[in-house]
Amino acid sequence: QVQLVESGGGLVQPGGSLRLSCEASGSIFSINAMGWYRRAPGKQRELVATITSGGRTNYADSVKGRFTVSRDNAKNTVYLQMNSLKPEDTAVYYCNANILSFSTADYWGQGTQVIVSS
């Protein structure tokens, strides 16, 4: 059984920063890509950023230059550093990881709320 547990969400003022973390645990042989998605109120879930096992990153245009995705392979953890936050970044943020356990599958965290408001 594999679990992804996120932390770090909360309420922040526009222009502020937050750091999200997501740790994978359980019967893990290896982890391929990891990343973050978000769902804003009334909208579909969208990709925020991904990172491969080798460290190659990909970002949504809306967060480029403000957000940074990174990972610690020894800790099975992916991070999302969010700077210069805007009200339109308000959403539930979900961690995703492609994990080889007894088989290879995509796993999702439970989501963490980020609210950007003054």
Secondary structure, DSSP 8 states (H G I E B T S, - for coil): -EEEEEE--EEE-TT--EEEEEEEEES-SEEEEEEEEEE-TTS--EEEEEE-TT--EEE-TTTTTTEEEEEEGGGTEEEEEE-S--GGG-EEEEEEEEEESSSEEEEE---EEEEE--
